[in-house]
Amino acid sequence: MKQALPFKLSKDRSFFESLGDWMGDVLYDELPEKGFECRDEQIFMAYQIEKALKEKNVLFAEAGVGTGKTIAYLLPAISYARYTGKPALIACADETLIEQLVKEAGDIFKLQNYLDIKIDVRLAKSRNQYLCLKRLEEAQKSGENDFFIEEIEDGVPDFVYGSASLQSIFPFGERSQFPGVSDVDWQKVNFHPTQQCTVCDLRNRCGQTIHRQHYRESSDLIICSHDFLMEHLWTKDSRIREGQLPFLPEVSMIVLDEGHLLEFAAQKALTYEVQSETLIRLLERVMVDGVREKTLNLMEILQNTHEKIFSVLRVGSVTEETERMKIDKSPQLMQLCKQAIKITDDLLEEFVFESELFTIPEYELRMVEEFLEQYSFSLRLFTEKGDGVEWLEIIDGYETLIIMPMLVTDILNEKLFSTKLPVIFSSATLSIEKDFTYLADSLGIEKYQSFSVPSPFDYDEVMKVTAHHVSQVEKVHETDKILESTSQTLILFKSKAAMDHFRASTQAKDIAFEGDRELSTIVKEFQNGEFSTLCSYHLWEGLDLPKEALTRVIIYDLPFPPVDPLFDAKRSFSNNPFEEVELPFMLLRLQQGIGRLIRTSEDHGEIHLLLNESEALIEDRFARVLPTTISNE
């Protein structure tokens, strides 16, 4: 239902003129009266966003930490949503940052209280963030997962399996509802792309379905991740053709919080995956009594060929410093893939006959047919010569062939940046020394507005940056020495592998690691002081822990992009990979990591940079983007 504007419109003033007057009253008078600082940088940002809305442009809004970016975009976003009758969409870098945005005592919470307006904000999370009732049933039957199944079962409402009335149905089943379940165990029961929701008998009681219905009715704000926004954009047309609703409703504008991370989300949404065990498992499910012998033979041949493909992939893959393993596209591998494509196409024809015999349950048959169509398409992409990037990775405990498009600029331009929909990029780090070329080129954005305003904090007074010159093998010991003095500490790693290496070697105590439990739960426990050190490879941006909740950040490695197939492909397209790919990526991410420390005018603390010999050689290259000088130890 459309809500009233937070200000009155008059016949002699346009919406945007009235919006400007109201934002001025709020930012200059109302919020300062409630204890907020009046910040010129924040006010400037709010009016630049208003201009972008009026002109329906793309805006790079770079504002330093402490500017109050969230309030600066919330005021025009909520007003514009109510004016147009369509919600504004805020896309965060990942699911954890969604929770940060809507947490109690966050900016949305404060605006509701201090301005006395009810903000209708609803979360739209990626599909893998929801419990799948079908997969839960499978896990229950296996009898191997009793240690975490009980917590999942306790979170499933009675109406799912009972006969409760429609009025008692409510959203349930999202990842954050099960804080004690590890990421590994969650992947056994969450939504998986092989599930066929359209023919599922539990669909009307499914948490994901109920959440979709809930957030589509928002009148003010919908908050999602970059990943989910990209999945929506890529699948919107096909879902409409198939008679399904798109994942997201029509919106009035989009705010891309931490927008410098959008490129990878766009590539990820266009990625195709072929998992080692999924095909074997799905075909076994339809090898039931009554299936014709020809169909059974084709299924067995396809299983054997598929296993040979992964056997060759396994032998020909090369492990680098991330989970992405390079693939040797040998003639033997290409031949096996072409055989699998031919067998798959033959098998799909036989399933047409099987469907008329009704020997295979409809849900199982639909699931296998759609998977085989995707499987055949993915292998065709893999065997063709193009500008894609392929690698082998362990996902959910299984070897997985990944096929990702290298360049997404044309598709992004068509689906998002040429639609006349206002798009606001908001971050403290969108440029390299106020040059936005790197980000604009990587996303294919030709026309945009931009501005850059500094942080209002006096970093020389509140932050101390220390460089520790040590060899790579000495970094664990050096970190342990730093941790001897007690302080709420965030240690940032450039990859999961780097974090795992530290985990296996450190002697320090009272540490929590990303992945042990649901991440937003770990962050809350850290903020409450339940442990003193948090190790993460994802929390370079968006984490907001003010005052004594975080007083020390350790940068374990300079966050250069990893040596893996994806970034190797980026390097191959560049004339100067270090200057055009590696250094800009590192500088943006380093600024983000250091920005975790000082979030409010009452914050203070230390930054510790652990620099090996090669990292120390480029100290002058990154020193100039830091907010204060570096002291050496």
Rosetta blueprint (number, residue, H / E / L):
1 M L
2 K L
3 Q L
4 A L
5 L L
6 P L
7 F L
8 K L
9 L L
10 S E
11 K L
12 D L
13 R E
14 S L
15 F H
16 F H
17 E H
18 S H
19 L H
20 G H
21 D H
22 W H
23 M H
24 G H
25 D H
26 V H
27 L H
28 Y H
29 D H
30 E H
31 L H
32 P H
33 E H
34 K L
35 G L
36 F L
37 E L
38 C L
39 R L
40 D H
41 E H
42 Q H
43 I H
44 F H
45 M H
46 A H
47 Y H
48 Q H
49 I H
50 E H
51 K H
52 A H
53 L H
54 K H
55 E H
56 K L
57 N L
58 V E
59 L E
60 F E
61 A E
62 E E
63 A E
64 G L
65 V L
66 G L
67 T L
68 G L
69 K H
70 T H
71 I H
72 A H
73 Y H
74 L H
75 L H
76 P H
77 A H
78 I H
79 S H
80 Y H
81 A H
82 R H
83 Y H
84 T H
85 G L
86 K L
87 P L
88 A E
89 L E
90 I E
91 A E
92 C E
93 A L
94 D L
95 E H
96 T H
97 L H
98 I H
99 E H
100 Q H
101 L H
102 V H
103 K L
104 E L
105 A L
106 G L
107 D H
108 I H
109 F H
110 K H
111 L H
112 Q H
113 N H
114 Y H
115 L H
116 D L
117 I L
118 K L
119 I L
120 D L
121 V E
122 R E
123 L E
124 A E
125 K L
126 S L
127 R H
128 N H
129 Q H
130 Y E
131 L E
132 C L
133 L H
134 K H
135 R H
136 L H
137 E H
138 E H
139 A H
140 Q H
141 K H
142 S H
143 G L
144 E L
145 N L
146 D H
147 F H
148 F H
149 I H
150 E H
151 E H
152 I H
153 E H
154 D H
155 G L
156 V L
157 P L
158 D H
159 F H
160 V H
161 Y L
162 G L
163 S L
164 A L
165 S L
166 L H
167 Q H
168 S H
169 I L
170 F L
171 P L
172 F L
173 G L
174 E E
175 R H
176 S H
177 Q H
178 F L
179 P L
180 G L
181 V L
182 S L
183 D H
184 V H
185 D H
186 W H
187 Q L
188 K L
189 V L
190 N E
191 F L
192 H L
193 P L
194 T L
195 Q L
196 Q L
197 C H
198 T H
199 V H
200 C L
201 D L
202 L L
203 R H
204 N H
205 R H
206 C L
207 G H
208 Q H
209 T H
210 I H
211 H H
212 R H
213 Q H
214 H H
215 Y H
216 R L
217 E L
218 S L
219 S L
220 D L
221 L E
222 I E
223 I E
224 C E
225 S E
226 H H
227 D H
228 F H
229 L H
230 M H
231 E H
232 H H
233 L H
234 W H
235 T H
236 K H
237 D H
238 S H
239 R H
240 I H
241 R H
242 E L
243 G L
244 Q L
245 L L
246 P L
247 F L
248 L L
249 P L
250 E L
251 V L
252 S L
253 M E
254 I E
255 V E
256 L E
257 D E
258 E L
259 G H
260 H H
261 L H
262 L H
263 E H
264 F H
265 A H
266 A H
267 Q H
268 K H
269 A H
270 L L
271 T L
272 Y E
273 E E
274 V E
275 Q E
276 S L
277 E L
278 T H
279 L H
280 I H
281 R H
282 L H
283 L H
284 E H
285 R H
286 V L
287 M L
288 V L
289 D L
290 G L
291 V L
292 R L
293 E H
294 K H
295 T H
296 L H
297 N H
298 L H
299 M H
300 E H
301 I H
302 L H
303 Q H
304 N H
305 T H
306 H H
307 E H
308 K H
309 I H
310 F H
311 S H
312 V H
313 L H
314 R H
315 V H
316 G H
317 S L
318 V E
319 T E
320 E L
321 E L
322 T L
323 E L
324 R L
325 M E
326 K E
327 I L
328 D L
329 K L
330 S L
331 P H
332 Q H
333 L H
334 M H
335 Q H
336 L H
337 C H
338 K H
339 Q H
340 A H
341 I H
342 K H
343 I H
344 T H
345 D H
346 D H
347 L H
348 L H
349 E H
350 E H
351 F H
352 V H
353 F H
354 E H
355 S H
356 E H
357 L H
358 F L
359 T L
360 I L
361 P L
362 E H
363 Y H
364 E H
365 L H
366 R H
367 M H
368 V H
369 E H
370 E H
371 F H
372 L H
373 E H
374 Q H
375 Y H
376 S H
377 F H
378 S H
379 L H
380 R H
381 L H
382 F H
383 T H
384 E L
385 K L
386 G L
387 D L
388 G E
389 V E
390 E E
391 W E
392 L E
393 E E
394 I E
395 I E
396 D L
397 G L
398 Y E
399 E E
400 T E
401 L E
402 I E
403 I E
404 M E
405 P E
406 M L
407 L L
408 V L
409 T H
410 D H
411 I H
412 L H
413 N H
414 E H
415 K H
416 L H
417 F H
418 S L
419 T L
420 K L
421 L L
422 P L
423 V E
424 I E
425 F E
426 S E
427 S E
428 A L
429 T L
430 L L
431 S L
432 I E
433 E L
434 K L
435 D E
436 F L
437 T H
438 Y H
439 L H
440 A H
441 D H
442 S H
443 L H
444 G L
445 I L
446 E L
447 K L
448 Y L
449 Q E
450 S E
451 F E
452 S E
453 V E
454 P L
455 S L
456 P L
457 F L
458 D L
459 Y H
460 D H
461 E H
462 V H
463 M E
464 K E
465 V E
466 T E
467 A E
468 H E
469 H E
470 V L
471 S L
472 Q H
473 V H
474 E H
475 K H
476 V H
477 H H
478 E H
479 T H
480 D H
481 K H
482 I H
483 L L
484 E L
485 S L
486 T L
487 S L
488 Q L
489 T E
490 L E
491 I E
492 L E
493 F L
494 K L
495 S L
496 K H
497 A H
498 A H
499 M H
500 D H
501 H H
502 F H
503 R H
504 A H
505 S H
506 T L
507 Q L
508 A L
509 K L
510 D L
511 I E
512 A E
513 F E
514 E L
515 G L
516 D L
517 R L
518 E L
519 L H
520 S H
521 T H
522 I H
523 V H
524 K H
525 E H
526 F H
527 Q H
528 N L
529 G L
530 E L
531 F L
532 S L
533 T E
534 L E
535 C E
536 S E
537 Y L
538 H L
539 L L
540 W L
541 E L
542 G L
543 L L
544 D L
545 L L
546 P L
547 K H
548 E H
549 A H
550 L L
551 T L
552 R E
553 V E
554 I E
555 I E
556 Y L
557 D L
558 L L
559 P L
560 F L
561 P L
562 P L
563 V L
564 D L
565 P H
566 L H
567 F H
568 D H
569 A H
570 K H
571 R H
572 S H
573 F L
574 S L
575 N L
576 N L
577 P H
578 F H
579 E H
580 E H
581 V H
582 E H
583 L H
584 P H
585 F H
586 M H
587 L H
588 L H
589 R H
590 L H
591 Q H
592 Q H
593 G H
594 I H
595 G L
596 R L
597 L L
598 I L
599 R L
600 T L
601 S L
602 E L
603 D L
604 H L
605 G E
606 E E
607 I E
608 H E
609 L E
610 L E
611 L E
612 N L
613 E H
614 S H
615 E H
616 A H
617 L L
618 I L
619 E H
620 D H
621 R H
622 F H
623 A H
624 R L
625 V L
626 L L
627 P L
628 T L
629 T L
630 I E
631 S E
632 N E
633 E L
